[in-house]
C-alpha cells in the first residue's frame, strides 16, 4: 500500500490542481511500480508560508525580499 505525502505552501492551489496531482502520482506509481490505484494513498498537506522557512527566514519574508529586489531593478 503506497502512501505519498506531498507538502506544499498554501498559496492558491486549486481543488482541480490537487486532484490532478493525486491522479498523476497515482498513475505514476501504477505505471512504474505496478501499484494498485485502489491501494494508493496520497495526502496533500498545505503549510502556511509563515510556518515554512529556508535561507534563515520564513517563506513569507523570503518572497517579500525577492519581490522588493525585483521592484528595485
N, C-alpha and C positions, 0 to 999 in steps of 0.2 A: 504494500500500500504506500505509494509515494505521497509525501507531504512536502509542499513547496511554500515557503513563507517569503512573500515579496514585501519589502519595506520601502516606502516612498514618502517624500514630504507631501504634506497636504497643501496642494497649490492648484486647485481647479481641475483635478482629474475627474472626468465624467463617468457616469454609470456605464455608458457604452464603451468607453476606453477600458474600464475594469473588466467588463465582460469579454472584450477582445483579448486582453492579457490572459485571462483564465482559459479561454478557448485555445489560444495558441500555445500556451505552456502545456496544456493537457495533450494537444495534438503532437507536440514535440516529444513528450515522454512516451506516447504511444508509438510513434514512428521510430524513434531512436532506441528506446529501451524496451519496446514491446510491452508497455504497462497498460493495463486495462483502464479506460477512462472512468468507468463507474467506481473504481477503487482509488482514483487520484484526487487528492485534496489540495486546493490552492487557497491560501489565505493572503489577502492584501491588507497590510497594516499601514495606516496613514498617520504620520507623525507631524505635529505642528513644527514649523520651522524654528520656533523658539526652543524646541526640545531636541534639535539635531544640530550638532556642531562639527566644524572642522576648521583647520587653519587657525585654531585658537579662538574662534568666535562662533556664535550661533549662525545658522544658515540665514536667518533674518538679517543679522548685521553684515554678513558676508555679501549677500545680494545687494544690500543698500550701498555698501562700499563699492561694489562693481558698478552699480548704477551711477553713483557720484563720479567715478573715474570716467565712465563713458560720456557723461554730460560735460565734463571739463575738457574733452578733446575737441 
